Amino acid sequence: MRLPTTSRRIVVDTNVARSASESQHPVSDACRQVLQTIIDKQHRVVLTATQKEEWQKHKSAFTRGWLVQMASRKLWHSLVPEPDSGLTDRIYQLDCTAKTRREMLKDVHLLENALATDHAVVSQETNVLALFTTHAQPMEIPRPVAWVNPTEDIARCITWLEAGASIESVRCVPAGI
Protein backbone atom coordinates (compact mmCIF):
# COMPACT_ATOMS: atom_id res chain seq x y z
CA MET A 1 0.00 0.00 0.00
CA ARG A 2 1.38 3.36 -0.99
CA LEU A 3 0.98 6.06 1.66
CA PRO A 4 -0.01 9.59 0.65
CA THR A 5 2.73 12.22 0.77
CA THR A 6 0.87 13.90 3.63
CA SER A 7 1.04 10.78 5.79
CA ARG A 8 2.88 11.39 9.08
CA ARG A 9 4.13 9.22 11.91
CA ILE A 10 2.21 10.49 14.94
CA VAL A 11 2.80 9.70 18.59
CA VAL A 12 -0.58 9.12 20.25
CA ASP A 13 -0.60 9.31 24.04
CA THR A 14 -2.21 6.50 26.01
CA ASN A 15 -4.70 8.98 27.49
CA VAL A 16 -6.20 9.45 24.02
CA ALA A 17 -6.37 5.69 23.43
CA ARG A 18 -8.00 5.15 26.83
CA SER A 19 -10.56 7.94 26.31
CA ALA A 20 -11.62 6.94 22.80
CA SER A 21 -14.82 4.92 23.04
CA GLU A 22 -18.30 4.64 21.60
CA SER A 23 -19.60 6.75 24.49
CA GLN A 24 -21.30 10.01 23.59
CA HIS A 25 -19.22 11.88 26.18
CA PRO A 26 -17.44 14.87 24.54
CA VAL A 27 -13.93 13.65 25.49
CA SER A 28 -14.61 10.10 24.24
CA ASP A 29 -16.15 11.45 21.06
CA ALA A 30 -13.23 13.80 20.36
CA CYS A 31 -10.61 11.10 20.91
CA ARG A 32 -12.55 8.59 18.79
CA GLN A 33 -12.87 11.11 15.93
CA VAL A 34 -9.15 11.83 16.04
CA LEU A 35 -8.20 8.15 15.92
CA GLN A 36 -10.63 7.59 13.05
CA THR A 37 -9.16 10.54 11.14
CA ILE A 38 -5.65 9.12 11.65
CA ILE A 39 -6.80 5.94 9.87
CA ASP A 40 -8.79 7.78 7.20
CA LYS A 41 -5.82 10.00 6.28
CA GLN A 42 -3.38 7.07 6.52
CA HIS A 43 -1.18 8.57 9.19
CA ARG A 44 0.86 6.02 11.11
CA VAL A 45 0.77 5.55 14.86
CA VAL A 46 4.19 5.43 16.54
CA LEU A 47 4.59 2.84 19.26
CA THR A 48 7.58 1.61 21.21
CA ALA A 49 7.48 -1.64 23.16
CA THR A 50 6.91 0.35 26.37
CA GLN A 51 4.07 2.37 24.85
CA LYS A 52 2.48 -0.74 23.36
CA GLU A 53 2.48 -2.36 26.80
CA GLU A 54 0.91 0.76 28.32
CA TRP A 55 -1.75 0.80 25.59
CA GLN A 56 -2.55 -2.87 26.24
CA LYS A 57 -3.32 -2.05 29.89
CA HIS A 58 -5.49 0.99 29.20
CA LYS A 59 -7.12 0.59 25.78
CA SER A 60 -10.86 0.76 25.29
CA ALA A 61 -12.89 -1.64 23.13
CA PHE A 62 -12.89 1.00 20.38
CA THR A 63 -9.11 1.37 20.58
CA ARG A 64 -8.62 -2.40 20.44
CA GLY A 65 -10.46 -2.49 17.09
CA TRP A 66 -8.64 0.62 15.92
CA LEU A 67 -5.26 -0.99 16.61
CA VAL A 68 -6.27 -4.09 14.64
CA GLN A 69 -7.24 -1.86 11.69
CA MET A 70 -3.98 0.09 11.96
CA ALA A 71 -1.95 -3.14 11.94
CA SER A 72 -3.90 -4.65 9.03
CA ARG A 73 -3.34 -1.49 6.96
CA LYS A 74 0.34 -1.39 7.94
CA LEU A 75 -0.16 2.02 9.56
CA TRP A 76 1.92 1.10 12.57
CA HIS A 77 5.45 2.38 13.11
CA SER A 78 7.50 0.56 15.74
CA LEU A 79 10.50 2.31 17.22
CA VAL A 80 13.14 -0.30 17.97
CA PRO A 81 15.23 0.40 19.93
CA GLU A 82 13.39 3.02 21.92
CA PRO A 83 14.88 6.48 21.36
CA ASP A 84 17.20 7.94 23.96
CA SER A 85 18.01 11.52 23.06
CA GLY A 86 19.39 12.38 26.48
CA LEU A 87 16.29 14.38 27.44
CA THR A 88 15.76 12.27 30.56
CA ASP A 89 19.25 13.08 31.81
CA ARG A 90 18.72 16.77 31.09
CA ILE A 91 15.40 16.73 33.00
CA TYR A 92 17.26 15.42 36.05
CA GLN A 93 19.66 18.36 35.75
CA LEU A 94 16.91 21.00 35.62
CA ASP A 95 16.44 23.48 38.43
CA CYS A 96 12.80 22.58 39.17
CA THR A 97 10.60 21.00 41.82
CA ALA A 98 10.41 17.24 42.31
CA LYS A 99 6.76 17.34 41.21
CA THR A 100 7.67 19.12 37.97
CA ARG A 101 10.47 16.64 37.32
CA ARG A 102 8.15 13.64 37.90
CA GLU A 103 5.53 15.05 35.55
CA MET A 104 8.06 15.65 32.80
CA LEU A 105 9.69 12.23 33.25
CA LYS A 106 6.29 10.54 33.00
CA ASP A 107 5.76 11.89 29.46
CA VAL A 108 9.27 12.50 28.12
CA HIS A 109 8.91 9.35 25.99
CA LEU A 110 6.23 11.14 23.93
CA LEU A 111 8.65 13.94 23.13
CA GLU A 112 11.53 11.56 22.38
CA ASN A 113 9.39 9.39 20.12
CA ALA A 114 8.16 12.46 18.24
CA LEU A 115 11.70 13.76 17.81
CA ALA A 116 12.72 10.36 16.39
CA THR A 117 9.87 10.41 13.84
CA ASP A 118 7.77 13.22 12.34
CA HIS A 119 7.61 15.64 15.31
CA ALA A 120 3.92 15.23 16.16
CA VAL A 121 2.14 14.25 19.40
CA VAL A 122 -1.58 13.88 20.05
CA SER A 123 -2.18 14.06 23.79
CA GLN A 124 -4.63 15.42 26.32
CA GLU A 125 -1.71 16.49 28.53
CA THR A 126 -1.58 20.28 28.73
CA ASN A 127 0.46 20.64 31.93
CA VAL A 128 3.44 18.76 30.56
CA LEU A 129 3.25 20.72 27.30
CA ALA A 130 3.64 23.91 29.33
CA LEU A 131 6.54 22.38 31.29
CA PHE A 132 8.36 21.20 28.15
CA THR A 133 7.80 24.64 26.60
CA THR A 134 9.12 26.44 29.67
CA HIS A 135 12.19 24.21 29.92
CA ALA A 136 12.89 23.80 26.18
CA GLN A 137 16.20 25.68 26.31
CA PRO A 138 17.82 23.93 29.27
CA MET A 139 16.53 20.60 27.92
CA GLU A 140 18.13 21.47 24.57
CA ILE A 141 15.15 20.22 22.56
CA PRO A 142 16.62 20.03 19.05
CA ARG A 143 13.49 20.69 16.94
CA PRO A 144 9.92 21.93 17.47
CA VAL A 145 7.33 19.24 18.16
CA ALA A 146 3.64 19.70 17.37
CA TRP A 147 1.54 18.95 20.46
CA VAL A 148 -2.18 18.70 19.72
CA ASN A 149 -4.90 18.15 22.30
CA PRO A 150 -8.03 16.68 20.67
CA THR A 151 -10.27 17.74 23.55
CA GLU A 152 -9.40 21.45 23.38
CA ASP A 153 -10.59 22.03 19.82
CA ILE A 154 -11.71 18.91 17.98
CA ALA A 155 -12.45 20.74 14.72
CA ARG A 156 -8.96 22.25 14.60
CA CYS A 157 -7.37 18.88 15.44
CA ILE A 158 -9.30 17.11 12.67
CA THR A 159 -8.43 19.88 10.19
CA TRP A 160 -4.77 19.60 11.19
CA LEU A 161 -4.77 15.82 10.59
CA GLU A 162 -6.63 16.17 7.29
CA ALA A 163 -4.15 18.80 6.08
CA GLY A 164 -1.13 16.57 6.76
CA ALA A 165 -0.32 17.21 10.44
CA SER A 166 2.39 19.80 9.82
CA ILE A 167 4.12 21.40 12.77
CA GLU A 168 3.76 24.90 11.35
CA SER A 169 0.02 25.18 11.95
CA VAL A 170 -0.33 24.16 15.62
CA ARG A 171 1.05 24.76 19.09
CA CYS A 172 4.51 23.28 19.48
CA VAL A 173 7.07 22.47 22.10
CA PRO A 174 9.74 24.87 20.81
CA ALA A 175 13.27 23.99 19.87
CA GLY A 176 15.57 24.91 22.71
CA ILE A 177 18.90 25.23 20.97
Residue frames as qw, qx, qy, qz and C-alpha x, y, z in Angstrom:
[[0.000, 0.890, 0.457, 0.000, 0.00, 0.00, 0.00],
 [0.415, 0.333, -0.007, 0.846, 1.38, 3.36, -0.99],
 [0.243, -0.665, -0.478, 0.519, 0.98, 6.06, 1.66],
 [0.247, 0.911, 0.228, 0.241, -0.01, 9.59, 0.65],
 [0.493, 0.410, -0.243, 0.728, 2.73, 12.22, 0.77],
 [0.290, -0.622, 0.152, -0.711, 0.87, 13.90, 3.63],
 [0.866, -0.350, -0.355, -0.031, 1.04, 10.78, 5.79],
 [0.005, -0.708, 0.516, -0.482, 2.88, 11.39, 9.08],
 [0.609, -0.140, -0.727, 0.284, 4.13, 9.22, 11.91],
 [0.331, -0.636, 0.055, -0.695, 2.21, 10.49, 14.94],
 [0.244, 0.027, -0.830, 0.501, 2.80, 9.70, 18.59],
 [0.534, -0.510, -0.329, -0.589, -0.58, 9.12, 20.25],
 [0.133, -0.372, 0.679, -0.619, -0.60, 9.31, 24.04],
 [0.189, -0.192, -0.957, 0.104, -2.21, 6.50, 26.01],
 [0.166, 0.369, 0.523, -0.750, -4.70, 8.98, 27.49],
 [0.462, 0.309, -0.297, -0.776, -6.20, 9.45, 24.02],
 [0.409, 0.066, -0.880, -0.232, -6.37, 5.69, 23.43],
 [0.092, -0.227, -0.855, 0.458, -8.00, 5.15, 26.83],
 [0.254, 0.380, 0.310, -0.834, -10.56, 7.94, 26.31],
 [0.392, 0.202, -0.543, -0.714, -11.62, 6.94, 22.80],
 [0.234, 0.179, 0.936, -0.194, -14.82, 4.92, 23.04],
 [0.054, -0.438, -0.722, -0.533, -18.30, 4.64, 21.60],
 [0.175, -0.618, -0.563, 0.520, -19.60, 6.75, 24.49],
 [0.205, 0.798, 0.359, 0.438, -21.30, 10.01, 23.59],
 [0.462, -0.764, -0.084, 0.443, -19.22, 11.88, 26.18],
 [0.333, 0.932, -0.116, -0.078, -17.44, 14.87, 24.54],
 [0.247, -0.697, 0.658, 0.140, -13.93, 13.65, 25.49],
 [0.649, 0.020, 0.755, 0.090, -14.61, 10.10, 24.24],
 [0.600, 0.722, 0.341, -0.046, -16.15, 11.45, 21.06],
 [0.156, 0.925, -0.314, -0.148, -13.23, 13.80, 20.36],
 [0.361, -0.518, 0.762, 0.146, -10.61, 11.10, 20.91],
 [0.679, 0.264, 0.684, 0.030, -12.55, 8.59, 18.79],
 [0.511, 0.843, 0.136, -0.101, -12.87, 11.11, 15.93],
 [0.018, -0.839, 0.517, 0.167, -9.15, 11.83, 16.04],
 [0.504, -0.254, 0.815, 0.129, -8.20, 8.15, 15.92],
 [0.660, 0.512, 0.550, -0.018, -10.63, 7.59, 13.05],
 [0.349, 0.920, -0.106, -0.143, -9.16, 10.54, 11.14],
 [0.281, -0.638, 0.686, 0.206, -5.65, 9.12, 11.65],
 [0.591, 0.109, 0.786, 0.145, -6.80, 5.94, 9.87],
 [0.522, 0.758, 0.377, -0.104, -8.79, 7.78, 7.20],
 [0.242, 0.934, -0.245, -0.099, -5.82, 10.00, 6.28],
 [0.937, 0.189, -0.200, 0.216, -3.38, 7.07, 6.52],
 [0.078, -0.786, 0.506, -0.346, -1.18, 8.57, 9.19],
 [0.741, 0.036, -0.650, 0.168, 0.86, 6.02, 11.11],
 [0.624, -0.754, 0.054, -0.200, 0.77, 5.55, 14.86],
 [0.378, 0.560, -0.643, 0.360, 4.19, 5.43, 16.54],
 [0.823, -0.515, 0.042, -0.235, 4.59, 2.84, 19.26],
 [0.164, 0.546, -0.789, 0.231, 7.58, 1.61, 21.21],
 [0.526, -0.136, -0.837, 0.067, 7.48, -1.64, 23.16],
 [0.117, -0.179, -0.609, 0.764, 6.91, 0.35, 26.37],
 [0.378, 0.122, -0.016, -0.918, 4.07, 2.37, 24.85],
 [0.576, -0.029, -0.682, -0.449, 2.48, -0.74, 23.36],
 [0.386, -0.184, -0.834, 0.349, 2.48, -2.36, 26.80],
 [0.076, 0.211, 0.395, -0.891, 0.91, 0.76, 28.32],
 [0.484, 0.075, -0.332, -0.806, -1.75, 0.80, 25.59],
 [0.499, -0.104, -0.848, -0.143, -2.55, -2.87, 26.24],
 [0.204, -0.248, -0.738, 0.593, -3.32, -2.05, 29.89],
 [0.100, 0.427, 0.334, -0.835, -5.49, 0.99, 29.20],
 [0.128, 0.006, -0.592, -0.796, -7.12, 0.59, 25.78],
 [0.588, 0.206, 0.351, -0.699, -10.86, 0.76, 25.29],
 [0.683, 0.290, 0.670, 0.025, -12.89, -1.64, 23.13],
 [0.487, 0.862, 0.064, -0.124, -12.89, 1.00, 20.38],
 [0.019, -0.825, 0.547, 0.144, -9.11, 1.37, 20.58],
 [0.616, -0.176, 0.763, 0.086, -8.62, -2.40, 20.44],
 [0.670, 0.561, 0.483, 0.053, -10.46, -2.49, 17.09],
 [0.244, 0.952, -0.146, -0.115, -8.64, 0.62, 15.92],
 [0.314, -0.651, 0.668, 0.179, -5.26, -0.99, 16.61],
 [0.680, 0.141, 0.708, 0.126, -6.27, -4.09, 14.64],
 [0.532, 0.808, 0.253, 0.007, -7.24, -1.86, 11.69],
 [0.003, -0.915, 0.375, 0.147, -3.98, 0.09, 11.96],
 [0.495, -0.391, 0.753, 0.188, -1.95, -3.14, 11.94],
 [0.676, 0.373, 0.629, 0.091, -3.90, -4.65, 9.03],
 [0.438, 0.889, 0.125, 0.057, -3.34, -1.49, 6.96],
 [0.755, 0.065, -0.081, 0.647, 0.34, -1.39, 7.94],
 [0.002, -0.826, -0.029, -0.563, -0.16, 2.02, 9.56],
 [0.759, -0.646, -0.001, 0.081, 1.92, 1.10, 12.57],
 [0.468, 0.694, -0.406, 0.366, 5.45, 2.38, 13.11],
 [0.840, -0.496, -0.133, 0.175, 7.50, 0.56, 15.74],
 [0.118, 0.868, -0.417, 0.241, 10.50, 2.31, 17.22],
 [0.937, -0.302, 0.094, 0.150, 13.14, -0.30, 17.97],
 [0.410, -0.315, -0.671, 0.531, 15.23, 0.40, 19.93],
 [0.142, -0.898, -0.410, 0.068, 13.39, 3.02, 21.92],
 [0.367, 0.728, -0.085, 0.572, 14.88, 6.48, 21.36],
 [0.604, -0.635, -0.212, 0.433, 17.20, 7.94, 23.96],
 [0.378, 0.774, 0.069, 0.503, 18.01, 11.52, 23.06],
 [0.439, 0.063, -0.438, 0.782, 19.39, 12.38, 26.48],
 [0.291, -0.581, -0.158, -0.743, 16.29, 14.38, 27.44],
 [0.769, -0.528, -0.359, -0.036, 15.76, 12.27, 30.56],
 [0.675, -0.143, -0.243, 0.682, 19.25, 13.08, 31.81],
 [0.139, 0.325, 0.033, 0.935, 18.72, 16.77, 31.09],
 [0.515, -0.632, -0.325, -0.479, 15.40, 16.73, 33.00],
 [0.776, -0.445, -0.334, 0.299, 17.26, 15.42, 36.05],
 [0.517, -0.008, -0.095, 0.851, 19.66, 18.36, 35.75],
 [0.066, -0.672, -0.318, -0.666, 16.91, 21.00, 35.62],
 [0.052, -0.001, -0.528, 0.848, 16.44, 23.48, 38.43],
 [0.529, -0.290, -0.359, -0.712, 12.80, 22.58, 39.17],
 [0.615, -0.330, 0.472, -0.539, 10.60, 21.00, 41.82],
 [0.251, -0.123, 0.960, 0.014, 10.41, 17.24, 42.31],
 [0.538, 0.494, 0.584, -0.355, 6.76, 17.34, 41.21],
 [0.444, 0.760, -0.209, -0.426, 7.67, 19.12, 37.97],
 [0.023, 0.502, -0.840, -0.204, 10.47, 16.64, 37.32],
 [0.414, 0.109, 0.890, -0.156, 8.15, 13.64, 37.90],
 [0.560, 0.639, 0.338, -0.404, 5.53, 15.05, 35.55],
 [0.364, 0.741, -0.436, -0.357, 8.06, 15.65, 32.80],
 [0.124, -0.360, 0.922, 0.077, 9.69, 12.23, 33.25],
 [0.569, 0.264, 0.716, -0.308, 6.29, 10.54, 33.00],
 [0.630, 0.692, 0.310, -0.166, 5.76, 11.89, 29.46],
 [0.094, -0.722, 0.497, 0.473, 9.27, 12.50, 28.12],
 [0.483, 0.027, 0.824, 0.293, 8.91, 9.35, 25.99],
 [0.447, 0.761, 0.463, -0.085, 6.23, 11.14, 23.93],
 [0.097, 0.929, -0.214, -0.285, 8.65, 13.94, 23.13],
 [0.332, -0.484, 0.743, 0.322, 11.53, 11.56, 22.38],
 [0.547, 0.297, 0.770, 0.143, 9.39, 9.39, 20.12],
 [0.379, 0.878, 0.259, -0.135, 8.16, 12.46, 18.24],
 [0.055, -0.845, 0.424, 0.321, 11.70, 13.76, 17.81],
 [0.414, -0.254, 0.829, 0.277, 12.72, 10.36, 16.39],
 [0.411, 0.458, 0.761, 0.204, 9.87, 10.41, 13.84],
 [0.217, 0.556, 0.438, 0.673, 7.77, 13.22, 12.34],
 [0.142, 0.067, -0.304, 0.940, 7.61, 15.64, 15.31],
 [0.482, -0.325, -0.250, -0.775, 3.92, 15.23, 16.16],
 [0.083, -0.101, -0.886, 0.444, 2.14, 14.25, 19.40],
 [0.487, -0.453, -0.366, -0.651, -1.58, 13.88, 20.05],
 [0.397, -0.157, -0.752, 0.501, -2.18, 14.06, 23.79],
 [0.326, -0.808, -0.409, -0.270, -4.63, 15.42, 26.32],
 [0.635, -0.446, -0.230, 0.587, -1.71, 16.49, 28.53],
 [0.192, 0.898, 0.099, 0.383, -1.58, 20.28, 28.73],
 [0.536, -0.824, 0.167, 0.084, 0.46, 20.64, 31.93],
 [0.761, -0.244, 0.391, 0.457, 3.44, 18.76, 30.56],
 [0.509, 0.653, 0.294, 0.478, 3.25, 20.72, 27.30],
 [0.120, -0.968, 0.033, -0.220, 3.64, 23.91, 29.33],
 [0.680, -0.629, 0.319, 0.201, 6.54, 22.38, 31.29],
 [0.759, 0.137, 0.393, 0.500, 8.36, 21.20, 28.15],
 [0.311, 0.828, 0.207, 0.419, 7.80, 24.64, 26.60],
 [0.349, -0.926, 0.120, -0.072, 9.12, 26.44, 29.67],
 [0.631, -0.566, 0.487, 0.212, 12.19, 24.21, 29.92],
 [0.832, 0.542, 0.099, 0.063, 12.89, 23.80, 26.18],
 [0.303, 0.843, -0.397, 0.198, 16.20, 25.68, 26.31],
 [0.339, -0.602, 0.696, -0.195, 17.82, 23.93, 29.27],
 [0.846, 0.053, 0.519, -0.109, 16.53, 20.60, 27.92],
 [0.054, -0.484, 0.632, 0.603, 18.13, 21.47, 24.57],
 [0.677, 0.430, 0.577, -0.158, 15.15, 20.22, 22.56],
 [0.405, -0.187, 0.543, 0.711, 16.62, 20.03, 19.05],
 [0.070, -0.214, -0.597, -0.770, 13.49, 20.69, 16.94],
 [0.489, -0.054, 0.211, -0.845, 9.92, 21.93, 17.47],
 [0.038, -0.156, -0.986, -0.040, 7.33, 19.24, 18.16],
 [0.450, -0.305, -0.309, -0.780, 3.64, 19.70, 17.37],
 [0.043, -0.123, -0.874, 0.468, 1.54, 18.95, 20.46],
 [0.402, -0.218, -0.376, -0.806, -2.18, 18.70, 19.72],
 [0.206, 0.099, 0.807, -0.545, -4.90, 18.15, 22.30],
 [0.124, -0.300, -0.784, -0.529, -8.03, 16.68, 20.67],
 [0.225, -0.645, -0.708, 0.181, -10.27, 17.74, 23.55],
 [0.160, -0.466, -0.121, 0.862, -9.40, 21.45, 23.38],
 [0.430, 0.556, -0.114, -0.702, -10.59, 22.03, 19.82],
 [0.701, 0.107, 0.701, 0.069, -11.71, 18.91, 17.98],
 [0.599, 0.772, 0.203, -0.057, -12.45, 20.74, 14.72],
 [0.109, 0.888, -0.438, -0.085, -8.96, 22.25, 14.60],
 [0.504, -0.395, 0.766, 0.059, -7.37, 18.88, 15.44],
 [0.731, 0.375, 0.570, 0.018, -9.30, 17.11, 12.67],
 [0.450, 0.891, -0.029, -0.062, -8.43, 19.88, 10.19],
 [0.172, -0.772, 0.604, 0.102, -4.77, 19.60, 11.19],
 [0.618, -0.119, 0.773, 0.083, -4.77, 15.82, 10.59],
 [0.667, 0.609, 0.430, -0.020, -6.63, 16.17, 7.29],
 [0.312, 0.934, -0.169, -0.050, -4.15, 18.80, 6.08],
 [0.757, 0.433, -0.408, 0.272, -1.13, 16.57, 6.76],
 [0.753, -0.614, -0.154, 0.179, -0.32, 17.21, 10.44],
 [0.530, 0.534, -0.188, 0.632, 2.39, 19.80, 9.82],
 [0.518, -0.421, -0.442, 0.599, 4.12, 21.40, 12.77],
 [0.175, 0.166, 0.091, 0.966, 3.76, 24.90, 11.35],
 [0.331, -0.441, -0.390, -0.738, 0.02, 25.18, 11.95],
 [0.706, -0.574, -0.394, -0.132, -0.33, 24.16, 15.62],
 [0.418, -0.831, 0.312, -0.193, 1.05, 24.76, 19.09],
 [0.819, 0.310, -0.427, 0.225, 4.51, 23.28, 19.48],
 [0.709, -0.607, 0.083, 0.351, 7.07, 22.47, 22.10],
 [0.337, 0.912, -0.222, -0.066, 9.74, 24.87, 20.81],
 [0.813, 0.267, -0.286, 0.431, 13.27, 23.99, 19.87],
 [0.517, -0.849, -0.023, 0.108, 15.57, 24.91, 22.71],
 [0.666, -0.321, 0.282, 0.612, 18.90, 25.23, 20.97]]
